């Protein structure tokens, strides 16, 4: 399996883990606490489930390889906005506090590299 394919599955796995296990199945209640802090107590469980389902859909989109550049841009924007909001409104609920931002930047960088550098190299050799 080549690096690009491996990273594609890795990205999908991250979205599935966060969406299904952390949010839909509520195995990490801190995620619902963050939603509650940001959006208020009303319907926080329902909204957390919707976010989780959206993350699962993102994983399916990643695996489908449909419009990969749009997908990569969408992931990057969502991760950046989500992490900024969490950092500003719920820093005490983040697993690594302000260091969550470093992991987000690393993840964004890998998504960018995979979809805009590796994909470009593969296109040149096809």
N, C-alpha and C positions, 0 to 999 in steps of 0.2 A: 504494500500500500504506500503510495507516495505521500509526501509531507502535506500537500494541499488537501488531499482527501482526509488525512488524519486530523488536520486542524478543523476541517469542516465538521467532522463528527464531534470533535472536542467542543466547538462552539454550540452545536445542537445539544450536547449533553449538559453543558452549563445552563442553558435556557430551560431544558426539561427538569433538571434538578431543582432549580430555583422556582419554576412554575408549579410543577406537580408536587414535589416532596415538601418544599418549604411553604408554599402558599395554598394550593388546593387541599392537600392532605394535612396541612397545618402542623407539620413535624418540627417546624422552627417558628414558634409563636411570635418571636421577635419581629418577623416580617409583618404580621398583622398589627403589632404594637406601633410599628413605624407608620403604617397606613392610618391607623387611628390618630396618631399624633399629628400627622400632616393634614388629614381630611376631616377629623373629628370622629366621635364615637358612632354616629349614626351610620348604620350599614357598613361598618368597617370590615366585617367578616365577608359580606357579599362582595364588596369592592376588591378585597384581597383575592377572593376566588376568581373574579373577572380578570384581575392582573395576572394571576397564575395561568389561566386559560390562554390569555394573550401571549404569555411567554412560551407556552406549549406550541401555539400556532407559529410563533417565531422559529422554534426548533424545526417544525415541519417545513417551513419556508426555506430554512437554511439547507436542509437535506435535499429538498427538491431541486436546488441549484437554479431556480427560476429567478431571473433578473438579479444576479449576484451583486452587482454594484449598488443597485437600489437597496437591496437587503443589507449590505455592509454599511451603507450610509445611514439606514434606519437604525441598525444596531448601535452604531457610534453615537447618534443623536440621543437615542433613548438612554443609553448607559450614562452619557455625560449629564443629561438633564436630571435623571433619576438620582445620580450620585450627588449632584450639586444641591438638589432639594433636600436630600437626606442629611447632607453635611450641615446645611444651614438650619434645618428645623428639627432634626432628631439625632444629633451627633452622639449622644449618650447611648443610643440604642444600636449603633453600628458595631459589628463584631470587632473590628480593629480601630474603632474611633476614626480619627482623621486619616489614618493610614489606609482606610478603605479607598480613598481617592487614588492612592498609588497603584492599588490593584486594578482599579477602574481604568486608569491611564495605561497600564500595562496591557490589559485586555483589549482596549480600544486600539492600541498600537499593533497588537498581533492581528486583530481583525483587519485593520488597514493594510498591513504588510501582506497578509494572505490574499486579500481580494484585489489589491491594486498593484502589487509588485509581483507576487508569484503568478497570479493569473495573467498578467501582462507578459511575463517571460514565457509562459506556456503558449500564449497566443502567437508569440513571435516564432516559436518552433513548430507550430502546427501546420 
